[in-house]
Amino acid sequence: MNNFLKKFRISFVRNYKIFFGITITFLCIGFGSMLFRGFNLGIDFTGGTIMDLYFQRPVAVAELREVMSEQGLGNSIIQLANSEGNVSPDALIRTGIITEAKRREVVAALEKKFGTYEIQRMEQVDATVGGELIQQAVIAIVLSWVLMIAYISARFEFRFALAAIIALIIDVSVTLSYFSLLQVEMDSSFVAAILTVVGYSINSTIVVFDRIRENLKLRRRTETLTDMIDNSIWQTMTRTFYTSLTSLFSVVAIFLWGGETIRNFSFAMLVGFSSGIYTSSFLAAPMWLFLRGKKAGD
């Protein structure tokens, strides 16, 4: 693997303008999309209608989604209770906010498809929970960053911590940008995905920074700081390649075959993990160099 990677060996620091340029360009596009297009917020954030139904026969999620799609509600969240073999007579359907007339149409369509059924619960849910969820998520992310800054500053130095947090902010921003650009629905699972991405990304960055710290003590006088950083990144590249590849395999499998319920969660993980690999290898270390007041070539 080392011989394979050597064929593609480049200087991450000397080519920082390319990597920084790509990042800034994409973030500008992403922030523009967030500003003008916004997000496709799910029921957890906007509120909606909950229908708890009990059918005469077991039904599958695919059957229910087909009916809901015909009614223009294909993005509804459908969950089966006590399912056996992916079917159950007990289903919970959550849609966006719909009118009373639309609810009657949905009820009639379901009855036509599956016969008579019992409505165990049907109610409107406001977006209060969504607002509280966003607030708690922001507090959790900011608190995690503060603790990371304290830990990295104590173990390494403050400039390492600052570079790591900037990389994490980029990862979160990239994930948000993709959700805005592609208008992928954001639900409560998105919050869990973001927190997971933050933990994964900081782990990869710490590995690179740890090698830089070790090599900084052993650096020869003839070795420039730029070369030392590049060598450190490449020394950890094999580990990064293996761990990242295995993680991405799992996330891609979940995204492709995990089902509709967790598709948005796995998509956020896929984007965030990919961004974490990029920032850890291409951006974090050069940012630390510039925070030291140095430039490429020093």
N, C-alpha and C positions, 0 to 999 in steps of 0.2 A: 504493500500500500504506500509506503514512504517513497519508493521509486516512482510509483504512478503519480503521486502528488508533486514530486519534484519537476515533472515535465511542465506543470502549470505554475511553477513558482514565480510570483511577482512580488514587487515591493508594495505593501499595503500603505505604508506611510508616504512614499514618494508619489504614489498615484492617488493621494487622498482627494484631490480636486475632482476626479472622476466619480469616486464613491460619494463624496459629499454633494456633488452636483446632482447625481441621480436621486439621492435622498431628498434634497431640498425641492427638486422639481416635482417629485411624486407627492410630497407633503403639501406643496402649494396647490396642486390639483385636488388633493383630498380635502384640504381645509376649504377650498372653494366649493366643493360639492357639499360639505357639511353646512356651509353658510347658506347656499342657495337652494339645495335640494333637501337638506335635512336628513332625517333617518326614517326608516320604515318601522315605527315602534309597534310592538306586539300588544296583545291584550293585557299583559302584566303591567304595562306602562300607561296604556290609554283607557283601560276599562273595557267592558264588553258584556256579553250574555253567556250565562252558564246554563246548560241543559243536561240534567242527569236523567237518563232514560233507561228503562228496562224492557227489552224486547222479548217476544214469545220464543224466539230461537236465537242461538248464538250468532253474532255478527262479527265481521272482520273490519279492521280499520280501513282497509282499501275500499270495502263496500260503502262504508259511511262517507269516506272522503269523496267518492264518486258522486254521491247525492249532493254533498255540500258544494262540490265544484260546479255542478249543474245550476246551483242557486247563487253562484258568484261568491262563494265563501270557501274557496279551496285552501285558504291559509288557516283555516280553523284548527285548533289544537284538539286532537281526539285521543282519548285514553280509555282503555278497557280495564275493568275491575275484575280480579280473580280470573284472568284469562287462562285458558288451557288450549294449547295448540294455536295460539294467536287469535282465538275467537272467544267471545263472551257475550252473554245476553245483557250485561250491565255496562253501559257506556257513558262517558262524560265528554260532552262537546262544549268547547269554549270558542265563541266567535267574537268578532268586533261588535261595536254598538250597532244594533239593528232596530228597525221600527217594529211596532206591533204587527203591522200588515206583513212584513217580511218574515216575522216569526211564524205567523200562521201559514205562510207559503212553505217554509221549511218543514213544519210539522206535517203538513199535507203530503209533501214529497217523501218524507220518511215513512209515513203510513202507507203510501202507495207502493213503496219499494219493499218494506218489511212486514206489512200488515199492522194490526193494532199493537200498541205498546203502552206501557205505563210511564207517565211523566212523574218521576220522583221529586224533582226539583227544577225550577226554572226561575232565574233571577238575574237582575242587572248588577254588575260590579263596577264601582267607580275606579278612578285612577289614583286614589289616595295611596294604596299599597305600592303602586309603581313609583310615586314620588319619594316615598320613604325608602324604597329599595335603592333608588339612584343615590339618595343622600348617604345611606349606609355604605354603599359601594365606594363612593368617592372618599368617605372617611377611612374605609379599610385600606384603599390603595395609597392614600397620602400617608397614613400611619405606617404602612409597610415600607414606604420610601424613607420616612424619617428613621425608622429602626435600621434599615439597610445602610443609610448614611452613617449612623452611629457605629454600626458594626464594622463597616469597611474602613472608616476613618481610624478606628482603634486597631484594626489588624494591619492595614496598609497605611494610607494617608488620605487626607481629605480630598485631594485632587482625584484619586482613584474613585472615591465615592461619588464625586460630582460627575465624572465621566460615565460611571455606571448608571446613575439616575437619568442622565440625558439620554442614554441608550434605551432605557426602559420607557421613557416618555415617547421616544420615536416608535418603539414597538406598539405601544397602546394607540398612538396616533395613526399608524399604518393600518392597524386592525379596524379602527373606527372609519378610516377613509374607505376601505374596501366595502364595509357595510353600507356606507352612504352612496358610494359610486354604483354598486350593484343593487342597491335597495333591498338587501337581504333583511328579513324581519329580525328585529332585536327583541328577545324576550328575557326572562329572568336568568336563563342558563348562560346568557352572554356575560353577565357579571362574573359567574363562576369561571368562565373561560378566560376572561381578562386576568383574574387573580392567578390562575394557573400559568398563564403566559408570563406574567411578571416573575413568578418563582422559577420557571424554567430558564428564562432569559438571563436572570442575574446569576444563576448557577454557571452557565457557560462563560459569562463575562469574568466571573471570579477565577475560573480556571486559567484564563489567559492572563489576568492581572497577577495571579500567584506566580506564574512562570516568569513574568516580567520582573517581579520583585526579586526572585531568586537570581536571575541573570544580571540584574542591576548590581548586585553585590559582587558578582564574579566577572563583571565586564572588564575587558582589557582596555588599556589606554588607546590602543590603535582602533578599537571598535567604536564606531559612532553610535549615538543613542538611537538613531533611526534604524541602523542595522540590527542593533540589539532587540528592538521591538519587533522587527520583521522576523528575526530568528525565533523569538519567543512565540509568536503567533503560529509559525510553521511547525514548531516543536509540539504544539498542542493540536495541530490540524487533524492528525490521525484520530485522536480521541474525539474531537468535535465531529469528524466525518462519521465515525461509527455510531456514536450516541445519537446524533441528529438523524441519521438515516433510519435507525431502528425506531426512534420516536415518531418520525414522519410516516413510516410504514403503518404503525398502529393507528395514527390519526386518520390517514387516508382510508384505511379499512373501515374505521368507524363512520367516516363521511360517506363512503360508497354503500355500505351495507348495514349501517346502524339504524336505518329507518328515519322517517320524517320527524319523529319526536325530538331527536338529538342532532339533527342535521345542522341546524344553525350553530349549536354548541361546537360541533366538530369542525365546522367551517372557520369559526373564530380561532379555534386551537390551531388549525392548519396555517392560517395566515400569520397568527402570532408567533408560532414556532419558527416558521420560515423567516420572519423578520428578526427574531431573536438570534438565529444563526448568522444572519447578515450583519447585524449591529455588533455582535460579540467579536466577529472576525475582522470586519472591515472598518468599523467606525470607533469603537470604544477606545482602543489603544492609541490611535492617532489623536483622538480628542484629549486623552491624558497628556500626550506630548505637548500639545498646544496650550493646555492649561498650566503646564510648567514654564510657559514662556519661551519654549523652543520652537523650531521650525523644521520642516523636512530637510534632511541632510546633516543636521547637527549631530 
